[in-house]
């Protein structure tokens, strides 16, 4: 379906006969497409049973278009397409948190360009809207949302295990969640916000930057180290595979890199010494888009800055190096696989004939 996505963008202008360029934030609408999918075309890939502070839930992760789709909840109830569309019409500020939880596209109640220009005497040809990045982000956000049957789903990546340490209890809770860092939610027992199954964003980033995220087949390797530290493992989730889907072996390692880099960006605004040592952190605006290579580069610069930063960054630098080393091991394995296939005369990018 075609959906009108509202976003905020920055523009600059000169007043009539003015000599100073002025900034302004405005709002625009961008037509985007949200997929409407028959449940038969998006079969369940996993069934997950989770228990969290008295809540017991069973939910399914669906597969469609080469991606895994996780159900969205509103106040602990499944979000329906009709409820989302009604909310978008009545309260876009809240509805935007479904599409854009980190507020990269919408964060101000601003007028449109038409209204603004009608109310200001702007010099002809002296108005410069900067809306292309927001338009691209709007299309990206919509591409990750799906209406499937009676419910709304978001493409949120492979399932992984999060090891959440409870130091007071001397315990580590292993919980299944998705590998997307964008999804927010607030304190679940109070039923506030939009939920996706698994830990909230704060815990996903905390676990990731400490390398406490594991693939479905990696979790057994984490248990001996936790036992040595005196932490008792407790599993708060169960997962059942309902298809032949195989999670990417590097999904957990990539998430750890992304989480560590995101943590640096989130604290940089109040850490001038960090911004001075790492110029890439000077721009901490919410509009920034990053990818895995950019995150790797940021962490490498952080590790190289050890002499300039010193305390209290010693432990975070050790953790950053650990997540980089972990990803490097997975990349080496992938290169070895490619080399083995090449020696057999087979290109893994080709699809074997039926």
N, C-alpha and C positions, 0 to 999 in steps of 0.2 A: 504494500500500500504506500501511497505518497503521503508524507507527513511533513508538516511545516515546523521546522526546527528553529527555535529562537536563539540568537546568540548576541553577545556584546562584543564590540570591536572598538579600536582606537582610530581616531582620525585627527588630522591637523588642518588648520585653516588660517587665513588672514582676514581680519575684519576690513570692511570697506575703508580704503585709505590708511589702513593700519600698517605698521612696520614690524610688528612682532608676531611670529608664528605661535598659534595657540593650540593646545591639545583639547580633545573632547572625546567622551565615550558615548557610543550610540548603539542602538539595537536594530537588528535586521532579522528577516525570516529567510531561511534556506530550505527549499523543497528537497527532501531526502526520501530514500526508500527503505522501509522496514519490511523484512521478509515475512510473509504469511505462509506457513508450512503445515501441510497435513501431517498429523502424528505418524502416519504410516511411512512417510518419507523421512522421518527423523527418529529411527528406532532407538530404544534405550541401549546405552553402552555399558553403564554401571548402575548398580543399586547400592546406596550408601545408607547405613543405619548409624546415627550419631546420638550421643547422650551428652548434654551440656547443662550442668547446674539444674537438673530436674527435668529438662526438656528431652524427650525422646522423639526422634524424627526419622522417617524413611523417605528418601527422595531419589529420583532417577536422573542421571546425566545422559543427555541425548546426543546423538551423532548426526551431523548434517553438514554437507558442503565441506567435508574435510576438517571440521572443527567440533569441539565438544561444547555443549550448551548446558548451562546450569540455571536452575529455577530461581526466580527473584521472589522474595517475600516482602510484604508490607504489613508492619505490626504483627508479624508472625503468621500472617495469612498469605496464601499464594496470590501473587499479583496477576490479575486478569487483563487482557487487552482492553476490554470495555472500561475497567477502572482506571487504567493508565491514560487512555484517551480523554476520559472525563476530567481527570486531574490536570492533564496538559492544558485543557481549555479553561479550567477554573483557577489553577495555581501553578503557573509555569515554573516559578522559583523552586517549588518542591518537586515537581515532575522532572525537572532537569537533572535531579540527583540520580534518577534511574539511568539516563543516557550518559551523563557526565558527572560522576561522583566527585571528582577533584576540581570541579568548577573552572575548567580551562576555557569554556566558551561562554558561560553565563554566570555573572556575579554582580551585576548592577541593574537597577530598574531605570533604564535610560530611554530617551525618546528616539524615534526613528530619524534618519537623515532628512526625510521630507519635512518633518515637523521642525527639526532644528534649523534647516535652511530657510524655512518660512518665517522663523522668528529672529533670525540674525541677518545683518547686512554683510554678507560675505563677498569678498572680492571675486570677481568672475575668474574662473580657472585657478583659484587659490584654495581649493578644497581637496584634500588627499585622504581618502578612506584606506585603511589598512585591514581589510576584511578577508583577504584570501586565505591566510592561515586558519581563521575561524571557520570559513566555509569548508576547508579540507577536513578540519577536526569534526565538524558536524556530520559530514558524510561518513567518516570513520566510525564515529559513535553509533550512528544508525546501522552501519553494517554489522555491528556486534550485537544487535538486538533482534529477537525473533519472536513472533507471535505463533505459537504452536498449539493448536487445539484451544483449550480454555485458559492457557497460561502464557506468561511472558518469560522468556529465557534470555540469557546473555552468554556470549562466547567468552569463556573464562579459562580455557586451557586445560591441561592434563591434571588429573588428581595426584596429589602428593601428600606425604605425611609431614605434619608439623609437630616438632617436639617442644612443647611449651613447659618450661621449668617452673615449678612451684617450690622455691627455696625454703619457704617456711614449713612446708609439708615434707620436704625431702623427696619430692616426686617429680616425675616427668610425664605429662599427659600427651599421648600420641593421638592426634586428631587429623582426620582426612579433610582437606580443603582443596580449592582450585589454585592454579599457579599464576593467576592474574593479580597484580598489585593494586589496580585501580579501585576495586570495589570497596566502598566504605560501609560500616554501620556502627551505630553507637551501642550503648549497653543493652544487650538483648533482653535481660529480665524485665526491663521497663517497656519493652515493645516499641522502641523509638527507631525510626528510620527504615530504610530498605535493607533487607538481608539477603545474602547468598550463603549457602551452606558452608560451614567450616569457620576457622578463626577470623577475627576481624583484621582490618588492614594493619593496625598497630602491631598485633601479634605476628602477622605474616612478615612484616619488615623486621621485627625483632628477631624472629627465628632465622630468617634468611641471612641477615648480616653476621650471625654467629654460626652459620653452616648447620643449623638445626632443622633443615628441610631435607627430606629423603624421598626418592622414587619408591614406587610400590614394591620393587624388588631390592631396595637398598636398606630398608628399615632394620633388618636383622644385623647389619654391620654396625649399627649405632648402639646396639644394646650392651656389648661388652664395655665400651668406654663409659657409658652411663652407670653401669654397675660398679666400675672402679671408683667413680666419683661419689658413690653412696646414694645415688638417686634411684628410687624404685620406679620402674616403668608402669604406666597404666594406660590401657588402650580404650579411648572413648569413642572409637568408630569401628565399624566393620564395612568391608567393601566386597561386592560380588561382581565379577565380570559377566556381562550379559551378551558380549559380542567378541569378535576377534580383534578388537582394537588393542594396540600395544602402545603404551605411553612412550614418548621419546626418552631415551636413556639420559639425555642431558637436561631434561626439564627442570629438575631440582637444582642442579648446579647453576643453570642460567638464572633461575629465580634468586639464588643467593647473591649473585653479582648485581642483579637489578636492585635488590633490596638494600644492599650495602651502599650503592651509589645514590639511591633515593634518600637514604638516611642522611648522607652528607649534604644533599641539597636542602633537606628540610631543616637542618640545624645551622646551615651556613649564614643565614640572614642575621643571626645573633652571635656569630663567631668571626669578628674582623680578622683575626690572625689566620683563620682557615681560608678566608677569601683572598687574603694577601698572598698566602703560599700557593694557592691553586686558583689562577685567574678564571678557569672555567666556571667557578662558583660565584663569580661576580653577578651574573644574571640569574636571580632566583625567582623570576616571574613565573606565574602559573601557566603561562602559554607555552612553555618550552616542551618540545617533543624530543625524546631520546630513543636510542636503540641500543642493542647489546654492545656493538663496537664502541659507541660513545661512552657507555657505562664502564667498559673494561679500561678505556683510556683514562677516564676520571679516576678510577681506583689505582691504576698504575702511577698516575701523578701523585696521588695521595701517599702511596707507599714511598715514592721517591722523595717526598717532602719530610720524611722522618727527622732529619737533622734540624730543620727549621721549626718544626712543630713541638717536638719533645713531649713532655707531659702536658696535659692528661690524655694525649693521643696515642700513647704507646700500645695499649690494648686494642683500640679500634684499628690501628695500622696492622697489628698482627692478624686480626680477624679479616681485614681486607686482603692481605696476602694469602690467607688460607682459602678464601673463596676464589681468588684468581687461580691458585694452584689447582683447586678442585676442578674448575672449568677447563684448565689446560689439559688435565688428565683425560677428560671426556673428549676434548678435541683431538688429542693424540690417538685415542681409540678410534675415533671416526676416520682419521687419516689412514690408520692401519687397515681399517675395513675397506676404504677406497682402494688402497694399494693392492690388497688381496684380490679384490674384484677385478682390478685392472690386469693383474697377472693372469687372470682367467679369460681375459678378452671380453669382459662384460662391463658395460657402463651402467652404474646404478641409477642414472637419470633416465635410462631407456625403460620402456615398459615391455616385458617379454611378450611375444605374440601368443594369442590364445590357442 
